[in-house]
Structures are given as C-alpha cells and as structure tokens.
Amino acid sequence: IGAVIDNCLNGIRVGAGSQQITGCHTYSNTDYNVWFDSAGSRTKIVNLKCEQAGKHGLFLDGTTSGTSDVMVIGCNFKNSGTSATNTYDHVFIGGTGTHSRPTVVGCNFTWTSGNLPRYGVNASSSATQELVLVGCNFGSAGHFGTAAVNLASSATVTAAGNQMPNAKTHNGGLASVANGGTITHGL
C-alpha cells in the first residue's frame, strides 16, 4: 500500500484475507492503527510504522471469528495505548475465535512518552495457536506497564532470539509438558 494513515477511528481495517500491507505509516488513530475485524488469513504486514494508537497498535480481533497465517514482519510499534496507561498493547491477539499461526518477526516495540502500553505482544487468548515470536526488540523494562510479553497458558508458542530485558510471561507458555520433561525457551 505505502500510505500514511492518521487521525481516524481505525487506521487500517482488515475484513477479508490475503492482504499485502507494505511500507505504511499509521499514527494517532482513536482506536486501533491496524484492526483485523474478526477476519484475515494469509495476510502479511511488512515494514509498518505504527505509532500512537489510542488503543491497540495492531489488534487481531477474534470476537466472532479468528485469523490464520497473519505475518507481521520488520515493523516498528511506538507509544500504543495513548488513551489509558497499562490498558492496551502494541500487538493484541484476543477474543474467542482461533488465531492460527500468527507470526511476529523482527519487530521493534518502544515507548517514549505518555501512557504506557500494557504489553508489547499480548497473546492472552487461549485460542492463540502456534504463535511464532522471533528476533524482536522489546526495549527496556520501563517501556511497558506490565511486561514485554503475555502468553496464555494454553497457547502454543515458539519464541527465540527476542531481546526482552524485563522478560516475564503471565499464565505460562506451553500447553503441556510430559512429567519429567524439559521446557526449552529463548527468553
């Protein structure tokens, strides 16, 4: 697309699959800078500059239906959740619809002023399956109201090569581990 989108209710609304969103700049939108409105599959977001969303920077909304194979690559998220501190996230994967194979690779999550985002990536929904979170930079501990990442206890997650100085996850990580087994993680 290669567009600048600002001062709207929602910057980019995805209501169908197979979108290619490249080189866009979204900022100062009232709700979400990018909103997957209970839809979206085989969609790639590359080199997005996502700044100052009133709520979530990128919201994979699974209220009535989930998403699949959404890839977020090389994006910069800055100052999401400006409307309330420690309430909204840079990337929020939520709702009851299944989110299959979301991928967040090589992204940067920062905060410079105003209300703090709650998390960099919040995969709190138990319907998040096979999340890949690789090679991201989450800045310092002071960049988040709660933590860099939140993972649901039943989500299946692959996380490696992320720089998270305040790394902690709430509610667990892997769905299950055999008795006496080992959990290997890159945190």
C-alpha positions as CSV (number, residue, x, y, z in Angstrom):
1,I,0.0,0.0,0.0
2,G,2.6,2.5,1.1
3,A,0.2,5.0,2.7
4,V,0.2,7.4,5.6
5,I,-3.0,7.0,7.7
6,D,-3.6,9.2,10.7
7,N,-6.4,10.7,12.9
8,C,-9.1,8.2,12.0
9,L,-11.2,5.9,14.2
10,N,-9.2,2.9,13.0
11,G,-6.2,3.3,10.6
12,I,-6.3,0.1,8.6
13,R,-9.3,-2.3,8.9
14,V,-8.9,-5.8,7.6
15,G,-12.2,-7.6,6.9
16,A,-11.0,-10.3,4.5
17,G,-8.0,-12.5,3.8
18,S,-4.9,-12.4,1.5
19,Q,-3.9,-8.7,2.1
20,Q,-0.4,-7.4,1.5
21,I,0.2,-4.3,3.6
22,T,3.7,-2.9,3.0
23,G,5.5,0.3,3.9
24,C,2.6,2.1,5.6
25,H,2.7,4.6,8.5
26,T,-0.2,4.7,10.8
27,Y,-0.5,7.1,13.8
28,S,-2.8,8.9,16.2
29,N,-5.9,6.8,15.3
30,T,-8.5,6.9,18.0
31,D,-8.8,3.1,18.5
32,Y,-6.5,0.8,16.5
33,N,-3.9,1.6,14.0
34,V,-4.4,-1.9,12.4
35,W,-7.6,-3.9,13.1
36,F,-8.3,-7.4,12.0
37,D,-12.1,-7.3,12.4
38,S,-12.7,-11.0,13.1
39,A,-11.2,-11.8,9.7
40,G,-7.9,-12.1,7.9
41,S,-5.9,-15.0,6.6
42,R,-2.7,-15.2,4.6
43,T,-2.1,-11.5,5.3
44,K,1.4,-10.0,5.5
45,I,2.2,-6.7,7.1
46,V,5.8,-5.6,6.3
47,N,7.7,-2.5,7.4
48,L,4.7,-0.9,9.1
49,K,5.5,2.2,11.2
50,C,2.7,2.0,13.9
51,E,2.6,4.9,16.3
52,Q,0.4,6.4,19.0
53,A,-2.7,4.3,18.7
54,G,-5.3,5.3,21.2
55,K,-5.9,1.6,22.0
56,H,-4.0,-1.3,20.5
57,G,-1.4,-0.7,17.8
58,L,-2.4,-3.9,16.0
59,F,-5.4,-5.9,17.1
60,L,-6.2,-9.4,15.9
61,D,-9.8,-9.4,17.0
62,G,-11.4,-12.8,17.4
63,T,-14.7,-11.7,18.7
64,T,-16.8,-13.6,16.2
65,S,-14.1,-15.4,14.1
66,G,-10.4,-15.8,14.3
67,T,-7.5,-15.3,11.9
68,S,-4.9,-17.5,10.3
69,D,-1.4,-17.1,8.9
70,V,-1.1,-13.4,9.7
71,M,2.6,-12.4,9.4
72,V,3.9,-9.1,11.0
73,I,7.5,-8.6,9.8
74,G,10.0,-5.8,10.4
75,C,7.5,-3.4,11.9
76,N,8.1,-0.6,14.4
77,F,5.5,-0.1,17.2
78,K,5.8,3.0,19.3
79,N,3.6,4.5,22.1
80,S,0.5,2.3,21.6
81,G,-2.4,2.7,24.1
82,T,-2.2,6.5,24.4
83,S,-5.8,6.8,25.8
84,A,-5.1,4.9,29.1
85,T,-2.0,3.7,30.8
86,N,-1.4,-0.1,31.2
87,T,-4.6,-1.0,29.4
88,Y,-3.8,-1.5,25.7
89,D,-1.0,-3.3,23.8
90,H,1.3,-2.8,20.8
91,V,0.0,-6.2,19.5
92,F,-3.1,-7.7,21.0
93,I,-4.3,-11.2,19.9
94,G,-7.6,-11.7,21.6
95,G,-11.2,-12.9,21.5
96,T,-12.6,-16.4,21.4
97,G,-12.1,-17.1,17.7
98,T,-9.0,-19.3,17.0
99,H,-5.9,-17.4,15.8
100,S,-3.8,-20.0,13.9
101,R,-0.1,-19.4,13.2
102,P,0.3,-15.7,13.9
103,T,3.9,-14.7,13.2
104,V,5.7,-11.6,14.6
105,V,9.3,-11.4,13.4
106,G,12.0,-8.8,13.6
107,C,9.7,-6.1,15.1
108,N,10.7,-3.2,17.4
109,F,8.5,-2.2,20.4
110,T,9.2,1.2,22.1
111,W,7.7,3.8,24.3
112,T,9.0,7.4,24.6
113,S,6.2,9.4,26.4
114,G,2.6,9.4,27.6
115,N,0.6,6.5,28.8
116,L,2.4,3.1,28.9
117,P,1.3,0.2,26.8
118,R,0.4,-2.9,28.9
119,Y,2.4,-5.4,26.8
120,G,4.4,-5.5,23.6
121,V,2.8,-8.7,22.5
122,N,-0.3,-9.9,24.3
123,A,-1.4,-13.4,23.3
124,S,-3.7,-13.8,26.3
125,S,-6.4,-15.7,24.3
126,S,-6.4,-19.4,24.8
127,A,-7.4,-19.6,21.2
128,T,-4.0,-18.4,20.0
129,Q,-2.3,-21.4,18.5
130,E,1.3,-21.8,17.1
131,L,2.4,-18.2,17.7
132,V,5.9,-17.6,16.3
133,L,7.7,-14.7,18.1
134,V,11.3,-14.3,16.8
135,G,14.0,-11.7,16.7
136,C,12.1,-8.8,18.2
137,N,13.4,-6.0,20.4
138,F,11.2,-5.0,23.3
139,G,13.3,-2.2,24.7
140,S,13.8,-1.6,28.4
141,A,11.6,-2.7,31.3
142,G,10.2,0.8,31.6
143,H,8.6,0.6,28.2
144,F,5.6,-1.5,29.4
145,G,3.0,-1.1,32.2
146,T,3.0,-4.8,32.9
147,A,5.6,-6.8,30.8
148,A,7.1,-7.2,27.3
149,V,5.0,-10.4,26.5
150,N,1.9,-12.1,27.9
151,L,1.2,-15.7,26.8
152,A,-1.9,-17.7,27.6
153,S,-1.3,-21.0,29.4
154,S,-2.9,-23.0,26.6
155,A,-1.3,-21.1,23.7
156,T,1.3,-22.9,21.6
157,V,4.3,-20.6,21.2
158,T,7.7,-20.6,19.6
159,A,9.8,-17.8,21.0
160,A,13.5,-17.3,20.1
161,G,16.1,-14.5,19.7
162,N,14.0,-11.8,21.3
163,Q,15.6,-9.1,23.4
164,M,13.4,-8.7,26.5
165,P,15.3,-7.2,29.5
166,N,12.1,-7.5,31.6
167,A,11.1,-10.9,30.2
168,K,8.2,-12.5,32.0
169,T,5.1,-14.1,30.9
170,H,1.8,-14.4,32.7
171,N,-0.2,-17.5,32.8
172,G,2.5,-19.8,31.5
173,G,3.6,-20.6,27.9
174,L,3.4,-24.2,26.6
175,A,0.1,-26.1,26.7
176,S,1.7,-29.2,28.4
177,V,5.0,-30.9,29.2
178,A,5.4,-34.6,30.0
179,N,6.2,-35.5,33.5
180,G,10.0,-35.0,34.0
181,G,10.2,-33.2,30.6
182,T,12.2,-30.1,29.8
183,I,11.0,-26.8,28.6
184,T,13.4,-25.1,26.2
185,H,12.9,-21.4,25.6
186,G,14.8,-18.4,24.2
187,L,13.8,-15.9,26.9
